[in-house]
Every structure is written in structure tokens, then in C-alpha cells.
Amino acid sequence: MLDPEDRMKDYLQKIAAGPRLSKDLTEAEAEDALNLILDDVVSKVRAGVFLIAARMKLETIPENIGYWRALQNHVVPVKVDLNQLMQIADPFDGFQRIPYFGFYAIPVIAQLGLPVYGHSALPLPPKFGITFEDILQNHYKVAEGKHRLTLLEKYQFGYLSTADTLPQLEALRFLRTEIVKRPMLATLEKILMPVKARKNILATTYFHRGYETALTEIGKLSQFDKVIVGNGMEGTTLLGVHKEAKVFIQENTDEAEQNNLSLKTLYKEETAQRIVEAHEELKPIESSLETIVKLGENALKTGKGPASLQIASQAGTLTKLSGLFTTAQEGFDRALGLLESGKVYESLMKWISEAKN
């Protein structure tokens, strides 16, 4: 076999020859190419050129599968003693437009009866928006660390960072910043499995049409039992609030089933109207870290304010899609009751306190 630099040279000659002459890689070649980058055995220049060229050429399904295999093979899933577990994987470059409270929806979903964790990283390019990890580290001062895994079984919820689950991917942060545009890593880091329960559910997103196919095709090969992929607000898993959402649900090796979700189809008319009004109230508010924390904590303490409606609607929709409840309305009603009780706030504060130790 050729040495790493020569192999990467061959791959670049295939995919970086312009729009007419570029050729596709095989699944095995794609896997090997990204392995070379993750293992840091080729130059940073060639690694950066490869990531740009792969995206500009547009990845094929076999290439995406190969890239995903390289990433997943660098992750050793930790088994947890849970019957089922949902991973929420929003875009790792974060959000920055309308305030979004997915961070605070996670402990709500857990108390509804579905163990759940958010998988993210500190903000990445090109948006450098707010992520779960950004809130944890830069506001609550919770450092990275694998001790968070032990809290997942205890509290039934948590937040994991790629710095712990896949440090080789985190090591590409500078390179990703330098190349500016999103590489294929931005799609595939959302479908990795760092933790394994007896049944595993992934809730993630796509933005550009076509990438939902890559995610659901990879879902068939992954260890996730159910993959939920939707085009939510600003690429998040807040589905059907800002517009009707196309949501693809893929179970085991079955073909993905498309669902068109809107507030009108998910909720009673009165509930849908309340969620719409809350969304409109949030639109002019700056999406800063301080604002997210202030409104999110108030929702968890009191069940009041526009954030509480957004949190309850996200919890209701995701628990319905996961199969926990037969209707989103049931999940919404229970979530709002939990918020009003203040129990979720207490649980989150206890988790944060233990995570700091």
C-alpha cells in the first residue's frame, strides 16, 4: 500500500479536478481518506484541500457512508443501562437568529420519560452560533470531561461534547475555521453514536435538500434503531414551528417515511395559536447567550413566557415522533405542567452542580 501522503495525493487527483473532470471516490477510498485526516498522518494543507474539494464536488452516498465509517470507527460507544435513549444533534455551528431553547428542552424530555442527551461541540464555523456546549462551558462553567457519562444514567439526561467523544474530530477545529465553508463533517458529526442503550433514537436535522437522504441511508447502517431527520427552525430539531417541516423517519433498515408536520397537524387549534404567538414574540429578541439563559431558566422555574411554549412544543413533538406519546398534544400538556412545577429547573441545577465536580 502507498504511504499516506501518496494515497491522499491520489484521492485529491480524483476529486479536485474541477466540475467536469472530477471523479467520485469509492466508499473504501472515502473512508481511507478521512481516516488519514483524523489520524493526522497527512499534511494540514492536503487535509484542508481535501475537505474543500469533497464538498465542492458534492458527495455521493457511497462517499458519505465511507466518511461516516471513518468517523464512527474512531468512536467507541459507551454502553449505558437504559432501555431507550434519544440523542439530539442540532447543527454543531449553532444558531444565531431567533432564540432557541433546545438546551432546556432536554431535561424536560427526560422527565417526561424519555432519557435524552445533546451531542454538540463548542461553536464551529461558519456561523459560530450558540450550541449546547457553548451554554454549558461559557455560562455554567461546566468543563469537558467523561464524568458526564456517569450522570447520564443517574439523571436520565445530559450533554456530551465531541472533545470527549471524538477528540480527533475536535482536533480539526482550526482547520475547519481556516477553510471557512462547511465540510462534509458538518453533516456526518450529527449521526455519530457515542453512547449506546438497549434502544437508540437519533433526532437530527438537515438544511439543504438531499442531505436527508445521506443521513437516513447512513441510519440504516448505524446502530440507531430510529433516526428522525427534519428541517426545523434554523436547522435545529424545533420542528414545524416556523413553517411546515419535512421530517423523515427511518427505523432499523426500513426505507425512510416522509411526514409533513405543522403546528395545525400536531396540536389543538388553541395550542397551535399559543405556540405561534410565542414564536412571534421571540422573533425581535436578540439571540445572545445571556438572553437564552435568562428566558430558558425562567421557563424552567415558572412555565411562563414565550420560551416555555417553545420548550413544551419541542418536547411534545419529539416525544410523539419517538413513540413515547400517541399525540404531540399529550407531550406538550405534560411538559408545560412540569415547567410550571419547577421540578425541571431543580433537576438541571443539580446536574450542573455535579458536572462541575
N, C-alpha and C positions, 0 to 999 in steps of 0.2 A: 504493500500500500504506500502511496505517496506520502511525503511528510505533510503536516498540517498546512503550511503556507502554500505548498503547491496544490493541495486539494482545494483550498479556498480560491486560489487563482483560477482553477478550472471552473469552479462554480460561478465566479464573477464573469468569466468569459461567456458563460451561458446566459446569465440573467441581466447583464449590464451592457448589452449590445444595441440599445436603442429600441424604439417601439416596433420596428419591423423585423429586426434580426434576433431579438432576444428569444431564448428558448426556456421552456419550463424545466424545473428540476423534478426528478423522481421523488417519491416520498422518502426513500432512504437517503438521497442526496441532501434534501432539505433538513432532515434530522441531523445528518453529519455536520452540515454547515453551521447550524445553530449550536450544536454541541461544541464545535471548535471555538465559537464566540463565548459561550458560557464557561468553558474550561480555560479561557484566556490563553490559548496557545497560538493565536494569530495576532497580527498587528492591529492596533486600535484603528488605524486608517482603513485597513481592509474590512474590519468588522463594521465600521460605520458605513462604508460604501455598500457593503452587502445589505445592511438593513434598509438603506435608502432605495437601492436598486430593486430589492424584493417587493417593496411597497409600490414603487412606480410602475413596475411590470404588471402588477396586480397578481395576487397569489391565487393559485389553483387550489381546489380542495385537497388533492394529494400533498401539495406543498404545506398547506396549513396543518394537515394531520402530522406531517413529519416534524414541523416546527413545534407543534404541541407535544409530541412524544419526547422531543429533546428536553422541553421544559419539565414535563411531568416526571420524566425519569430522573430528574435532579431533586425531586421532592419525595420524601419518604412519609406517606400518610400515617399519622399517629392515630391508633385506634382508641376510641372513647366508648365508655359503657352507656350508650344512649340508643334507644330504639330507633329514633329518627333524628335527623339533624339537617337544618337548612343553612346553606351558605348564601349570603347576599353579597354580590360582587358588582358594585357600581363602577363606573369608569375610574381608573386609578389616577387620572389627571384632574379629577374633582369636578365641582360645579361652581358657578360664579354669578349666575343670573338671578333667578328668583330663589329666595331662601328655601332650603330643602332640609328636612329633619329626619332623614333615614337613620342617622346615628341613634336618635332617641326612639325610633320605632322598634329597634332590635330588642331591648328589654321588654317592651310591650308584647311583642310577638311571643317571646319566651313565656311570659306569664299567662298568655292565652293557651299555652300547652304545646307549643312547637319550639323545641330547642333550636337556637339560631346563633350564627356569628357573622360578623362582617369581615371580609377579606379585602385589605387595601394596602396602601403604601403612603408615605409622605408625598405631597403633591408632585406630580410629574409634568413634563411638557406635553403638549404646547400650552395648556390652559393654566397650570399651576393653581387650580381651584382648591376648594375645601374638600378634604377627604375624611373618612373616619379616623385615620391615623393622625391627621392634622389636628383634629379636635382633641384626641387623646393626648398627644405629646405636647402640643403648643398651648393648650388651655389647661387641661387637667394634670399635666406634667407626669403622665404615666410613661415610663421608659419602655423601650422594646425589651422583649425577654420571653423565653419559652415558658416561664412560670404562668403566663396567661392561659396556657392549655389546661393546667390543673383547675383553674377557676371555671372553665367551660362546663365541666361535669357538675361542679358544685352549684353554680348559678343558672345553668341551662342557657347561658348566653355569653357572648364575649366578642373580642375584636382581635384579629391576627394580622400581623404585618409580614410582607414579603421579606423584610430584613431578617426575620426569623425563619419563615417557611421556605424561602428560596434565596439565600444570600447571593448566589451567582447572578440572579436577575437584578437584585438591588445594586450589585456592583456595576451595572451598565448605566446607572443613573446619569453620570457625567456625559457619557457617550450619547445618550438619548437627548440630553439637553443641547449638546452641540449640533446634532443633526436636525433639530427643531421640529420636524414633522413626526407624526405618529408612525412608528414602525409596526409590523405585524404583532409585535409583543403586546401592544395595547389591546388587541382583540383576544389573544390567547392567554394572557395572565388572568383573565376573568373566568377561565374554565379549568383551573387547576384545583386539585383536591389535596389539601394539607392535613385534613382530619377526616377520619372515617368512622361512621356509626354503623348500625345494622341496616338502616335505610338512609340514603343520602339524596338530598334535594338541592339543586342549584337554581337560584333566581338571579339572572343577569340580564344584560341589555345589548342592543345593537343600535347604531345610529344610521350608518349608510346601508342602503338596501343591498342585500346579497350576503352580508356578513352573518345574518341569522342562519343561513344555510350552513356556513362553515361551523358555527357553534353547535347546531343540532347534529350535524354529521359527526363531529368530534364527540358529542354527547353519547352517541351510540357506542363509541369505543371506550368511553370513560367508565369509571366506577360509580358515577351518579345514576341513581335509579330513575330520577325525574329531572329534566332540565327545562326551566321556564325562561324564555328569552323574549323580551318585549322592548318596544321603542318608547320608553317613558320620558318624563319631563327632563330635558337637558341630558338625555342618555342615562337617566337613573332608573331604578326599579319602582318609581312612583308612576303607576300605570293608569292611563285613562283620565287623568285629571285635566291636563292642558289641552288634550284632543283625544279622539278615539285612538286607541292603541292596538297595533297588530301584535299579538302575543302567540308565540309558537311553543307548544308543549310537546316534549319528546320523552317518552318513557321507555326505559330499557333499550331494546334495539328496534322499537317500532318507529315508523315514519312520524315526523312531527305533525301535529294537528294545529291548524291556524285558528285563532279566536280573535274576533274584533271586539274589544272591550271599551265601553264608555261608562260614564257615571250613570247614565239612564238605564243601561242594561245591568249594572252591578247593584244599584241601590234604589231604595224607595225614592219617590219624587222629592219629598221634603229633605231627605238626607243628601241627595244629589245637589239640591239647591244650596244647602248649607256649605257643602264642600266647595262649590263654585264660588260662593261669596267669600269664603276664606282664602281661596286662591287669588281672587281679585284684590283682596286686602293685602296680600303678601307681595304682589307684583311691584309696587313702587318702593318697597323696603330694600335697602342695600344688603346684599348677601355677604356680610362680613362674619368673621369668626365670633366676634363679641355678640352680634345680633342673633346668630344661630343658637349660641349657648343660652342667652337670656330668654329668648322665646321658647326654646326647647325645654329648658328646665322649668319654666313657668307652666308649660303644658303638662309636664310630668307631676308637678306639685298640685295643680288645681283642675286640670281638664278644661281650662278656659283659654280663649284666644285662638287665632287662626292656625297656629302650629298644631294645636290639639286635634283639629279637624283633619289636617293633612296626615298626621301620625296615625289616627284612627282609620283613615281611608286606606293608607298603605298597608296597615296591619290587616284590615278586613279583606282587601284584595289578595294579598299574598297568602293568607291562611286559607282562603277559599280555593285558590289555584293549587295549593299544596295538598288539598283534600282534607284539611282539618275540620272545616265547616262546609256545609252544603251551600250556603249563601254568603256573599261578602257582607251583607247587611248584619248577619249574626255576629261576624267577627268585628265589624265596626261598633256595634252596640256594646259588646263586651269590652272592647278596647277603650271606649270612651268611659265606661264605668270604672275600669282600672285606673285611668288617668285621674278621674275625679277623686278616687280614694287616696291618691298619693303614694300607694304601695310601690309603684314602679320607680318613682324618684328615690325612695329609700333603698331599694334593691340596687339601683345604679350607683348610688353614693357608696354603698358597702363594697361593691365590686371595685370601684375606683380606689378606695382606701386599701383594699387587699392587694390590688395590682401594683400599687406603689411600693409595697414592702418586698 
